[in-house]
Amino acid sequence: MFGRTKSLVGLDIGSSAVKAVELRRVASGYRLVAMGREPLPPDCIVDGAIIDGGVVSDAIRQLFDRNGIKTKEVVASLSGNSVIVKKIALPVMSDDELRESIYWEAEQYIPFDIQDVNLDYQVLQGRSKAQVAGTMDVLLVAAKKEKIADYMGVISQAGRVPVVVDVDAFALQNAFEVNYGVDLVRAVGLINAGASAININIVEGGQSLFTRDISIGGKAYTEALQRDLGLSFEDADLLKRGVPVEGGSVEDADPTIRSVTANLLLEIEKTFDFFKSTAGAERIDQLVVCGGAAGIDGFAEALATRFDLPVSDFDPFRQIECDAKKFPEERRRELAPTAAIAVGLALRRADDR
């Protein structure tokens, strides 16, 4: 699943920044070759849609240039409402039969015109609790061609070559399994709380049990602080990270921060409830969190209290070899919270499905 002969650059195009990671396969696992982050201006990507492609392309070009990334081939990913991930049960059939029937089967589950999406699928090994005899579980993934074209366009405009397009939730899972191993017993909720969305992937035994993207994230804190305290976007963004600004102290921000956190937890709770009612599973044993919004003061503690579960920070470099001189620990700690998707993408290879 993870092996390859040529390294690719994992490129995570988020709404607040673009992040890149390059890994090299070594005897002991993986070694970090390059990493970096380049911020994006507000509103050049909104709800996953690229509004200003020129600005995004410039940021990608600067990201590669400033971090000395020479490799041109990249892996990108998508999330949000233009991506559908669904597990479906089909009668047991051969690979050839599945290949011939999958588009007809998918039309029943995809809320878009089947001609407007790129479709992929994977037969899941093992049997789920809800699976009926004589059937097999198939993971169906569909993404709008228009959105794929937009992302590939800005990458090409930046002088890079997009070779694989993944899904954020699965990149998160790949990064987790390389760094923490495959847990055959516990169900782990992976939560990537980004600027404009929260990606959730509940995994067990190396399989994704359930995924969902929530269209709210760290920007909600910024916008609420702007509204409640009359701050600029820049000052509100600093204040939510615990940096006092003129016109707002950390104490002033606390009620707003708590209110937004409560809203985010409510959406996560709805997701967990839906998972438990539809996936044939009754429990989640642990939460692992990453993303810029996960670093907001009190977020992890509120998660642990709300769901009565152990919560730990996701370290995407935990089992990755790093040259301490080239990548000092302070720099790795700075980038780690927002690097998980890029690490997961960098694990892919050009001939992956």
C-alpha positions in Angstrom: 0.0 0.0 0.0 2.7 2.4 0.9 5.8 1.3 -1.1 7.0 3.1 -4.2 10.1 3.6 -6.3 9.9 7.4 -6.8 8.9 10.0 -4.2 6.0 12.3 -4.7 5.2 15.6 -2.9 2.1 15.6 -0.8 0.4 18.9 -1.4 -2.4 19.9 0.9 -4.3 22.9 -0.5 -6.3 24.3 2.4 -8.4 27.4 2.7 -5.8 29.3 4.9 -2.5 27.8 3.7 -0.9 25.3 1.3 1.3 22.7 2.9 3.9 20.4 1.3 5.7 17.3 2.5 8.1 15.0 0.6 9.2 11.6 2.0 11.7 9.0 0.9 11.2 5.3 1.5 14.1 3.9 3.5 14.8 0.5 5.1 13.3 1.5 8.4 10.3 3.2 6.9 10.3 6.8 5.7 12.6 9.8 5.9 11.6 13.4 5.7 13.0 15.1 2.6 11.2 18.4 2.6 8.3 20.2 4.2 6.8 23.7 4.3 3.8 25.9 4.7 2.7 29.0 2.8 -0.3 31.1 4.0 -3.1 32.1 1.7 -5.0 35.4 1.8 -8.6 35.1 3.2 -11.3 34.1 0.7 -9.2 32.9 -2.2 -10.5 29.4 -1.4 -14.1 29.3 0.0 -15.9 26.1 1.0 -13.2 24.1 -0.9 -13.8 26.1 -4.2 -10.9 27.9 -5.6 -11.9 31.6 -6.1 -8.5 33.1 -7.1 -6.5 30.5 -8.9 -3.6 32.8 -9.6 -3.0 33.6 -5.9 -3.1 29.9 -5.1 -0.7 29.0 -7.9 1.7 31.7 -6.7 1.6 30.4 -3.2 2.3 26.8 -4.4 5.3 28.1 -6.4 6.6 30.1 -3.4 6.1 27.1 -1.1 8.3 24.9 -3.4 10.9 27.5 -4.0 11.4 28.6 -0.4 11.7 25.1 0.9 14.0 23.8 -1.9 11.5 21.2 -3.2 12.8 20.1 -6.6 10.4 17.2 -7.2 7.6 18.3 -9.6 5.2 15.4 -9.3 2.6 16.0 -6.6 -0.4 14.3 -4.9 -3.3 16.5 -3.9 -6.6 15.9 -2.2 -10.2 17.0 -2.0 -12.9 17.2 0.6 -16.3 18.8 1.2 -19.6 18.6 -0.5 -18.3 17.8 -4.0 -16.8 14.6 -2.7 -19.0 11.6 -1.8 -17.6 8.6 0.2 -20.1 5.9 0.8 -19.9 2.2 1.8 -22.4 0.1 -0.1 -23.3 -3.6 0.1 -23.4 -5.5 -3.2 -23.9 -9.1 -4.1 -20.6 -11.0 -4.2 -19.2 -10.9 -7.7 -15.9 -11.1 -9.6 -13.6 -8.1 -10.2 -14.7 -8.0 -13.8 -18.4 -8.1 -13.0 -17.9 -5.4 -10.4 -16.0 -3.2 -12.9 -18.8 -3.6 -15.4 -21.6 -2.8 -13.0 -20.1 -0.2 -10.6 -21.3 2.8 -12.5 -24.9 1.6 -12.6 -24.7 0.7 -8.9 -23.1 4.1 -8.1 -26.0 6.0 -9.8 -28.3 4.9 -7.0 -26.0 6.5 -4.3 -24.3 9.5 -5.9 -26.4 12.7 -5.8 -24.7 14.1 -8.9 -25.0 13.2 -12.6 -22.7 10.2 -12.9 -21.2 11.9 -16.0 -20.0 14.8 -13.9 -17.9 12.8 -11.5 -14.8 10.7 -11.4 -15.5 7.5 -9.7 -13.3 5.0 -7.8 -14.1 2.1 -5.5 -12.4 -0.5 -3.3 -13.7 -3.9 -2.1 -13.4 -4.0 1.7 -11.8 -7.1 3.2 -13.5 -8.9 6.1 -17.1 -8.7 7.1 -18.9 -5.9 8.9 -21.4 -6.5 11.6 -24.2 -5.2 9.3 -23.2 -7.3 6.3 -25.6 -9.8 5.0 -24.5 -13.3 3.8 -23.8 -13.3 0.1 -22.9 -9.7 -0.1 -19.6 -7.7 0.0 -18.8 -4.2 1.2 -17.6 -1.8 -1.4 -16.2 1.7 -0.6 -17.4 4.1 -3.2 -15.7 7.4 -3.8 -16.9 10.1 -6.3 -15.6 13.6 -6.9 -16.9 16.2 -9.2 -14.8 16.5 -12.3 -15.0 20.3 -12.3 -13.4 20.5 -8.8 -10.7 18.0 -9.7 -9.9 20.1 -12.8 -9.7 23.3 -10.7 -7.2 21.8 -8.3 -5.1 20.2 -11.1 -5.2 23.5 -12.9 -3.6 25.6 -10.1 -1.0 22.9 -9.6 -0.1 22.9 -13.3 -0.1 26.7 -13.4 2.5 26.5 -10.5 4.7 24.4 -12.7 4.0 21.1 -11.0 2.5 17.9 -12.3 -0.5 16.4 -10.5 -0.3 12.6 -10.7 -2.8 11.4 -7.9 -5.9 13.0 -6.4 -6.8 11.6 -3.0 -9.4 12.4 -0.4 -8.5 14.3 2.8 -10.0 11.7 5.1 -8.0 8.8 3.6 -4.8 10.8 3.5 -5.3 11.3 7.3 -5.8 7.6 7.8 -2.6 6.7 5.8 -0.6 9.2 7.9 -2.0 7.7 11.1 -1.4 4.1 10.3 2.3 4.8 9.3 2.9 6.6 12.5 0.8 4.7 15.0 0.2 1.3 13.3 -3.0 -0.5 12.6 -5.2 -1.1 15.7 -7.1 -4.3 15.3 -9.2 -3.8 18.4 -10.1 -0.2 19.0 -12.1 2.2 16.9 -10.2 5.5 16.6 -11.8 8.8 15.6 -9.4 10.9 13.5 -10.3 14.5 13.5 -8.6 17.1 11.3 -10.0 20.5 12.3 -8.9 22.8 9.6 -9.7 26.5 8.8 -13.0 25.9 7.0 -13.8 22.3 7.5 -13.4 19.4 9.9 -12.5 16.0 8.3 -13.5 13.0 10.4 -12.5 9.4 9.7 -13.3 6.6 12.1 -11.0 3.7 11.5 -10.6 0.2 12.9 -8.4 -2.7 11.9 -6.9 -0.8 8.9 -10.4 0.0 7.4 -12.4 3.2 7.3 -15.7 2.6 9.1 -17.1 6.1 8.4 -16.1 9.5 7.1 -17.6 12.9 7.1 -16.6 16.5 6.3 -18.1 19.2 8.4 -18.3 22.6 6.7 -17.1 24.6 9.8 -13.6 25.1 11.2 -11.1 27.5 12.6 -12.4 30.5 10.6 -15.5 30.4 12.6 -13.4 31.6 15.6 -11.9 34.4 13.6 -15.3 35.6 12.2 -16.9 35.4 15.6 -14.1 37.5 17.2 -14.3 40.0 14.4 -18.1 40.3 15.1 -18.0 40.3 18.9 -15.0 42.5 19.5 -14.9 44.6 16.3 -11.5 43.3 15.2 -9.8 43.1 11.8 -9.4 39.6 10.3 -5.7 39.7 11.1 -6.1 40.7 14.7 -9.0 38.2 15.3 -6.8 35.4 13.8 -4.0 36.3 16.2 -6.3 36.5 19.2 -7.9 33.1 18.7 -4.3 31.7 18.9 -3.8 33.3 22.3 -1.9 36.4 21.1 -3.3 39.7 22.7 -4.1 42.5 20.3 -5.1 46.1 20.5 -8.8 46.1 21.3 -8.9 42.5 22.6 -7.3 40.4 25.4 -7.3 36.7 25.8 -9.9 37.2 28.6 -12.1 39.2 26.3 -12.0 36.4 23.7 -12.8 33.6 26.1 -16.6 33.7 25.9 -16.5 33.8 22.1 -14.0 31.0 21.9 -16.1 28.8 24.2 -19.2 29.5 22.2 -17.7 28.5 18.9 -16.1 25.4 20.4 -19.5 24.4 21.6 -20.9 24.7 18.1 -18.1 22.7 16.6 -18.5 19.9 19.2 -22.2 19.8 18.5 -21.5 19.1 14.8 -19.0 16.4 15.8 -21.5 14.9 18.1 -24.1 14.7 15.3 -21.5 12.9 13.2 -20.7 10.4 15.9 -24.4 9.7 16.5 -25.0 9.2 12.8 -22.0 6.8 12.6 -23.3 4.8 15.5 -26.8 4.5 14.0 -25.8 3.6 10.5 -22.4 1.8 10.6 -23.4 -1.1 12.8 -20.9 0.1 15.4 -21.6 1.2 18.9 -18.4 2.8 20.1 -15.4 5.0 19.5 -12.5 4.2 21.8 -10.1 7.1 21.2 -9.9 10.5 19.5 -6.7 11.7 17.7 -6.8 15.4 16.7 -4.9 17.7 14.4 -5.4 20.8 12.3 -5.0 24.5 13.2 -8.4 24.7 15.0 -7.4 21.7 17.2 -4.8 24.0 18.8 -7.4 26.5 20.0 -7.2 26.8 23.8 -9.6 24.4 25.4 -10.6 22.5 22.2 -9.0 19.2 23.0 -10.1 19.3 26.6 -13.7 20.1 25.6 -13.6 17.1 23.2 -12.4 14.8 26.0 -15.1 16.1 28.4 -18.0 16.0 25.9 -17.4 12.5 24.7 -15.6 11.0 27.8 -12.8 9.7 25.6 -9.0 9.9 25.7 -7.9 12.6 23.3 -4.3 12.9 21.9 -2.5 15.1 19.5 -1.7 13.6 16.1 2.0 13.7 15.4 2.5 13.0 11.7 6.3 12.8 12.1 6.2 10.3 15.0 7.7 7.4 13.0 9.3 9.5 10.2 13.1 9.8 10.2 14.2 13.4 10.3 17.6 15.1 10.0 17.7 17.2 13.2 20.0 19.8 11.6 17.8 20.3 8.5 14.5 20.0 10.4 15.0 21.2 14.0 12.5 19.9 16.5 11.0 23.3 17.0 10.3 23.6 13.3 8.7 20.1 13.2 6.5 21.0 16.3 5.4 24.2 14.5 4.3 22.4 11.3 3.1 19.1 12.8 -0.5 20.2 13.7 -1.3 21.1 10.1 1.0 18.6 8.3 -1.0 15.3 8.7 -2.8 15.5 5.3 0.3 16.4 3.4 2.2 13.5 5.1 -0.6 11.1 4.2 -0.5 12.3 0.6 3.3 12.0 0.4 2.9 8.3 1.2 1.0 7.7 -2.1 2.6 6.5 -5.3 1.9 7.3 -9.0 0.4 3.9 -9.8 -2.0 3.9 -6.8 -5.7 3.6 -7.6 
